[in-house]
Amino acid sequence: MMDEIQYFYEKLKKEGVIFSFSGPVSQSLLEGIGATLRQKMSLEETSTGVIQKVFSIFVELMQNVINYSAERGSAGAEEPDLSFGVLIIGRRGDHFYIQCGNYITDSQKGPLREQLTRLQSMDKDELKKYYKEQRRKEAAEGSKGAGLGFIEMARRATYPIEFDILQNGNGKDFFVVNILI
Amino acid sequence: MEAFVREKSKSTPWIKLDPGENHLEIRGESYPENSANFYAPMMEWLENYLENLSDESVRVDIELIYFNSSSSKVFMNFFDMLEDCAGKGVDVVVNWFYHPDNDTALECGEEFQEDMEKVTFNLVQTDGG
C-alpha cells in the first residue's frame, strides 16, 4: 500500500494532472482549491481568459457534486449533508481538462442524458440563446441551483462536453464528464 | 431607510446599497453555495427601496470578476427590477466595470445590456494594471 502512493503520484504527474480530489466536497473546500488552482495557473502564465474559463467550469462542477451527488452522508442534524465525488484537473498539450464524476439516482439519469446530448449539438450562438432562455425560466422543482450549470460550462469549454453514465455492479449509475478548455 | 452593507468573502462580493446617495455598489466575486439564499435579503431590501423612488436618479456600479451560473440568475432578476423602476420614470444608470483581460466579464455585461431598454447600461473598462 505504501509504495503505491508514489506510483499513483507519479502516474498522475505523467498525465499532466494538476489537481485530483476524491471524497466529500464542500463549499469551503471548493474555495480553497479554487484559489490554489488560480495561483498555480497564473504562475504558469496562463492567460486571464483561460484561467477564468477553467475556474468557472471547476466551480460549476464542484457545486453540481455538492448539490446533486447521490452519494451523501449526514454529518449531524445541524450540519449540511456531505456530498461525495471525484474531480481531476490537468493539462494536455495546449489544453486544460477537467473530469468529474459522482453517483446519480435513477431519476437524474434521463434528464442529464437528454440535456447534455442536446448541448453537444449546439454551437456557441445557440448556447447563448438557450442560456438566456433558461435563465428566464423558473427553477425546476427540487433544483438547488438555477439549472444553468451545464450550459455555462458548454459555453466556456473549447469542445463539446463529453459525458458517460456508467453502470457498475452495485446497480448504481456513475456519471462522468470530461471538459476540454 | 438604512444602507444595506455586506463585507466581501471569498465567494461573495462587497455590497453597499446606499439609499441616501441613491448609489448601489457590488464589487468582487460571486459563487456562494446557494445564491438565491445569499441574495434574498439584498433583493428584499432592493424591492422596498425601488418601490419608494419617484423622480430621483439612481447610480449602480457593478464590478464582478467572476460569478457562477446561479448568481447570474439573481443578477438578471436584479436588473429586471431596475428596468421596471426605470419604466416608472426613475433615471437609472448602471456602470458595468470589467478588466480588459476579462473577456467573460465583458460578455456577461453585454448580455445583461441587451435586455435593458429603459436603464442606461454602460460597459466601462477598468485600468489594465
Interface residues (C-beta under 8 A of the other chain):
Chain A: Q27 L30 E31 A35 S47 T48 G49 Q52 K53 F55 S56 V59 E60 Q63 I66 K128 K132 R135 R136 A139 K144 G145 A146 L148 G149 I151 E152 R156
Chain B: K10 S11 Y31 P32 E33 N34 S35 A36 Y66 N68 S69 S70 S72 K73 M76 H99 D101 N102 D103 T104 A105 E111 D115
